[in-house]
Amino acid sequence: MRFMKKTLHKLRNNLRTIIQTAFVLATNGYIKGFGEGSIFKGDSKGLCVPGLNCYSCPGALGSCPIGALQATLGSQRYSFAFYITGFLMVVGAFLGRFVCGWLCPFGLFQDLLYKIPFIKKIKKLPGDRFLKYLKYVMLTILVLLLPMFISDMFGQGKPWFCQYVCPSGTLMAGIPLVLFNEGLRSIIGWLYAWKLLILATVVILSLLVYRPFCRYICPLGAIYGLFNPLALYKYEIDADKCIKCGKCRHACKLDISTYEKPNSMECIRCGDCRKSCPQNAISCRLSAGSRAKSLCTSDTSEKPQD
Amino acid sequence: MKNSIYDNYKSPRRKNYVFFGILIVGIAFIFTGLYRGEVDTVISKAITICLECIGIG
């Protein structure tokens, strides 16, 4: 019985990693692409996945919303991307940054790196107060403005963020395609080296600090963050139970005071604050109508005692 | 206590209006995009190897 309880507890503790892995595998299931150094060409590529999942990843079955947004804005046919903006609004309205915490492949990658024991983990980088706004700069300039207004002689804009920054593209598409496709291997140059350098920097920082890319750079996180306070899925604090002990902030790897800002734009809904609350004061809810449906509460009573 | 730009939406009812407003506009945008044929642009980009994305183009 005790063994069962412990196993269930372990499963519950790793539920997020299990869901993240399952979602990444389900949306990147074109195994043949990895063998051939090619990509999937089916109609499902017209649909976006919610996370930052490069559409040039050999396994990708769907499109990256940030890549698709830049492609549409950069196209000479359109000056506004209704389809992708609508998609981001619907996903954001339902889930907010839950996507970052539970459904993003590059988020999972950083989570796994953070689990590697390192000299000393730090809560945030120096200048965090200002750095967290960098993702909005990335979104505004590299994802929206430059693809819209800078175009080549054919009137085609470039995907600036993908080209010069995105480490997810390097990891999921750049490295496997160059490894398995000899033709591509022969034409890599300084840009490939630059993108590898960015990826290496993110990898090293991820060993030190939790999710540096999501916190400071990711334009998709910036978009979903705007929806966090209004999304259907949200956290709520029971003011009668909360004793403002600050344990939620201590447990939060993103250094958010959940009891003050349960729906902070930075929160990726990992649930660590709920697990740490000694009063079960933090609950997650689906709330849009007059009745809020409680999905879960922080439950410390069932934790097995070692 | 001022926490965010969303302080104006602290009333649950007002938050619900905003949620449904975003949802309706979002769905309308998706259908507008489908009508304009934006999906073709997304597909045509997504089914060819994006050289920019992988750091070549």
Chai-1 contact restraints between the chains, C-beta under 6 A:
chainA,res_idxA,chainB,res_idxB,connection_type,confidence,min_distance_angstrom,max_distance_angstrom,comment,restraint_id
A,I39,B,I49,contact,1.0,0.0,6.0,A-B,restraint_1
A,K41,B,I47,contact,1.0,0.0,6.0,A-B,restraint_2
A,K45,B,I43,contact,1.0,0.0,6.0,A-B,restraint_3
A,K45,B,A46,contact,1.0,0.0,6.0,A-B,restraint_4
A,K45,B,I47,contact,1.0,0.0,6.0,A-B,restraint_5
A,G46,B,V39,contact,1.0,0.0,6.0,A-B,restraint_6
A,G46,B,V42,contact,1.0,0.0,6.0,A-B,restraint_7
A,G46,B,I43,contact,1.0,0.0,6.0,A-B,restraint_8
A,C54,B,C53,contact,1.0,0.0,6.0,A-B,restraint_9
A,Y55,B,A46,contact,1.0,0.0,6.0,A-B,restraint_10
A,S56,B,I49,contact,1.0,0.0,6.0,A-B,restraint_11
A,S56,B,C50,contact,1.0,0.0,6.0,A-B,restraint_12
A,S56,B,C53,contact,1.0,0.0,6.0,A-B,restraint_13
A,S56,B,I54,contact,1.0,0.0,6.0,A-B,restraint_14
A,S63,B,V42,contact,1.0,0.0,6.0,A-B,restraint_15
A,S63,B,A46,contact,1.0,0.0,6.0,A-B,restraint_16
A,A68,B,V42,contact,1.0,0.0,6.0,A-B,restraint_17
A,A71,B,K45,contact,1.0,0.0,6.0,A-B,restraint_18
A,T72,B,E38,contact,1.0,0.0,6.0,A-B,restraint_19
A,T72,B,T41,contact,1.0,0.0,6.0,A-B,restraint_20
A,S75,B,T41,contact,1.0,0.0,6.0,A-B,restraint_21
A,F82,B,F29,contact,1.0,0.0,6.0,A-B,restraint_22
A,F82,B,T32,contact,1.0,0.0,6.0,A-B,restraint_23
A,F82,B,G33,contact,1.0,0.0,6.0,A-B,restraint_24
A,Y83,B,I30,contact,1.0,0.0,6.0,A-B,restraint_25
A,Y83,B,G33,contact,1.0,0.0,6.0,A-B,restraint_26
A,Y83,B,E38,contact,1.0,0.0,6.0,A-B,restraint_27
A,T85,B,F29,contact,1.0,0.0,6.0,A-B,restraint_28
A,G86,B,G26,contact,1.0,0.0,6.0,A-B,restraint_29
A,G86,B,F29,contact,1.0,0.0,6.0,A-B,restraint_30
A,G86,B,I30,contact,1.0,0.0,6.0,A-B,restraint_31
A,G86,B,G33,contact,1.0,0.0,6.0,A-B,restraint_32
A,M89,B,I22,contact,1.0,0.0,6.0,A-B,restraint_33
A,M89,B,G26,contact,1.0,0.0,6.0,A-B,restraint_34
A,V90,B,G26,contact,1.0,0.0,6.0,A-B,restraint_35
A,A93,B,F19,contact,1.0,0.0,6.0,A-B,restraint_36
A,A93,B,I22,contact,1.0,0.0,6.0,A-B,restraint_37
A,A93,B,L23,contact,1.0,0.0,6.0,A-B,restraint_38
A,P159,B,E52,contact,1.0,0.0,6.0,A-B,restraint_39
A,C162,B,E52,contact,1.0,0.0,6.0,A-B,restraint_40
A,C162,B,C53,contact,1.0,0.0,6.0,A-B,restraint_41
A,Q163,B,E52,contact,1.0,0.0,6.0,A-B,restraint_42
A,G169,B,C53,contact,1.0,0.0,6.0,A-B,restraint_43
A,T170,B,G55,contact,1.0,0.0,6.0,A-B,restraint_44
A,A173,B,C53,contact,1.0,0.0,6.0,A-B,restraint_45
A,A173,B,I54,contact,1.0,0.0,6.0,A-B,restraint_46
A,G174,B,I54,contact,1.0,0.0,6.0,A-B,restraint_47
A,G174,B,G55,contact,1.0,0.0,6.0,A-B,restraint_48
A,L177,B,I54,contact,1.0,0.0,6.0,A-B,restraint_49
A,I187,B,I56,contact,1.0,0.0,6.0,A-B,restraint_50
A,I188,B,I56,contact,1.0,0.0,6.0,A-B,restraint_51
A,L191,B,G55,contact,1.0,0.0,6.0,A-B,restraint_52
A,Y192,B,G55,contact,1.0,0.0,6.0,A-B,restraint_53
A,K195,B,G55,contact,1.0,0.0,6.0,A-B,restraint_54
A,P229,B,Y6,contact,1.0,0.0,6.0,A-B,restraint_55
A,L230,B,K15,contact,1.0,0.0,6.0,A-B,restraint_56
A,L230,B,V18,contact,1.0,0.0,6.0,A-B,restraint_57
A,L230,B,F19,contact,1.0,0.0,6.0,A-B,restraint_58
A,K261,B,N3,contact,1.0,0.0,6.0,A-B,restraint_59
A,A288,B,N16,contact,1.0,0.0,6.0,A-B,restraint_60
A,A288,B,F19,contact,1.0,0.0,6.0,A-B,restraint_61
